[in-house]
Amino acid sequence: MAFLLDAARPSATVVAPPGVYAPQADTFLLARALHREGPGPGMDVLDLGTGTGTLAICAARKGARVTAVDIAWRAVLTARLNALRSRQRLTVHRGDLLEPVRGRSFDIVLSNPPYVPTPPSEPSGGRGPERAWNAGVDGRTVLDRICSEAPRVLRPGGVLLLAQSGLSGTQETLERLARSGLRAAVSDRAYIPFGPVLRSRLPWLRESGRIAERDEDEELVIIRAERD
């Protein structure tokens, strides 16, 4: 299935085959935040959990040198295909978060990781498409790792852009990034109706107190964290 890559360039599309996270509201919110950072020639950008490669391609279009990482081979191959279709140069690695880029540093690190709170009865991670969103009971299985590891690959003045749900603890992310030595704040917010995954988990989310009985929308946030 093809999706618009850039509202300003409707002819440019990405493909998202089954099993690869398709561009959605969080992708577009993060793309706007990335655009404000002004990636360009001479800058190195890292996209963690690239999926279709949408965000990596957006940065490459601005002239940045872009490295993308995903743990799923299907996503890696999809990102490479979309780069070819978009005529953009990307380096796409298969690996677990920062493992493929050890020893390197970047001006911008961005990530739209799994962040959906997951009932104990359902597996986090795994090999199916669910690993693109399942993130443990508190939704922080991957978020906590990024908060701990990503600051180490930021250059002085570098910026981390991180998408997540308000259900997975925005304040916790801010505090963890601060402990890692970054100046962090919420830069963007959006409210969207619950999607299919959250709707399927509404009884558990309500019983566990994660959402109120009448809540119908999910808060999405972009956290911007800068290294001095």
N, C-alpha and C positions, 0 to 999 in steps of 0.2 A: 504494500500500500504506500502511496506517495503522499508527502506532506509538504506544505509551503515551508521553505527554509527561512525566508526573509520577506517581511511584508512589503519592503521597498523593492523587492525583485521577485514578483510572483511567478516568473518563469522558472526560477530555481527551486528544485524540490529535492527531498531526500526520500529514500525508500526505508520502510520499517517492516521487515518480514516478521512473521510470527515468532515470538520468543525474544524479540528485541524491543526495549522500551521506546514507544513512539513519542515524538515531541508533543508535549501537553502544556498546560498552563504554567507549571513550574519551569519548564524549559524556556518558555517565552519571557517569563519574569526574569530569569537569570540572564537571558540574552540581552535584555534592556540594560541590566546592571553592567554587563560586560561592555556594551557599547559605550557607556559613560566613562569607563576607564580608559578608553582610547588606545586599545592595542594597535601597534603599528610596526613598521620596519625597525629592526634592531632589538625588538622585545621578544622574550621567550615566554610562551604560554603553555601551561599544563592543564589538560582536561582529564579529571579522574572519574572513571565510570562513564566513558564517553557515549555508550549506547550506539545510536545511529551516527554519531559524529557531528550532530547539528551545531553544537556550540563551538567545537573545534574549528569547523568550517567557517563559522562567523568570524572567529579571530583571524583565521588564515586570510580571509578576504580583505582584512585591513592591513595585511602585509607582515603580520607577526610570524615568527617561527613557532610552530605548534606541535606539541607532543600530546598524544592521547593514549589513555590506558583503559583497558577493561578486562575483567577476569573471564568473560565469556567469549569463546572463539567466534560464536555467531555474531556477536556485537563487533568484534575486531574486524571481521570480514565485511560486515555491513558498513562500518565507518570507512574502510578503505574503498569500498565500492562507491559510497556517496562522495568521497573526496575526488575520485576519478570523474564521476558524473558532473561535479561542480568545478572541475579543473582547478582544484586547489591542492597544494602540497601539504600533506600531513605525515607525521611519523606515528604509526599506531602500533602499540605494544600489547601483547596479552600478558597479564600479570595481576598480582594482588596489590592494589593501591600504588605505593611508591617503590615497590620492589624493582620494577624495570628501569627506574631513573635514579638509582643510588649514585651519589656523588655529584649530581647536577643541581642547579638552582634556577629559579624562574622569577620573572617579574610579576606574573599573574598566575595564580592557581585557582581553578574553578571546579566545582563539583555539584552534581545533582544526584546524591547518593540514595540508596534505600533508606527510608525513614518512617515507614508506616508501622505503628504498634501492631504486634502480631500475637494472637492468643497462644498460650503455652501449648495448646493442642496442635498448632501448625508449625512446621519447620521454618527456621530462619535460614537464609542462604540457600543451599541446595544447588540443584542443577537445572531446574525448570525456570520458566519465565518469572515465577514468583520472587526469585532472588533479586529482581530489579526493584522490589518494593518492601518485601518482608525484612524487618530489622529488629527482631526481638520484642519482648513484652513492652519495653519502654520506647521502642523505635530508635534506639541509640547504638546498636551494634556497630555500625559503620561510622556514624557521626563522631563517636568518642575517639575512634582511631584517627580520623581526619584532624580533629582538634589537637590531638597529641603529636601526630607525625607531620602534617602539612607545614606547620610553621618552620620546621627545620630546613625546608627547601626554598623558602622565600628569601630573595635578596633584600638588602636594606631598602626600605621604601616599597617593598613588594606588597601585593594585595591578594588576600584570599576571598573568594566569593563562594558562598555556600548556601544552597537551597535546602529548606526543610519545612516540615509542617509544625504549626503551633502545638500539635498533639505530642510531638516528640521533644518538647522542652527547650523552648527558645532561650530562656534565661540560663539554663544549664550550659548550653553551647557558648553563650557570651562569657560566662564565668570560666569555663575551661580554656577558651581562647585567651582570656586575660591572664590566666595562670601560665599559659605558654608564652607570654610576653608580647601579645598582640593587642592593639587598640581595636576593639570590636564593637559594632553597633548594628542594629537592624536598618538596612537601607531601603528596603521595599517590602510592601505588604499587599496581599490580595486575598479576597474571600471568594471561594468557589463552592458550588453545591457538592455535597459528598459524591464521590465517584463510586463505581461498582464495588471496588475492594472495601472501602469504608462502609458502604451500605450493607455489605454482607456481614460486617463485624459490629453493626450497631448494638445488638443486644449485649455483647461482651463489653464494648466501649462504655455503654451506659451503666451496666452493672458494676464495672470497675471504677466508675467515677471519672473517666477520662473526658466524657462529654456530657452535657446536660440533656435532660429528656427532650427539650424542644430545639436543641441545636440542629440546624440543617445545613450549615456551611462549614467548610474547613478553611482555616487561616494558613496561607502560605507565606513564608518570609524568605528574604534574602539577607544573609548576614555578611557584612563587609568587615574584614579584619586586616589591619595594616601593620607591617613591621616597621619599627623606627629605623 
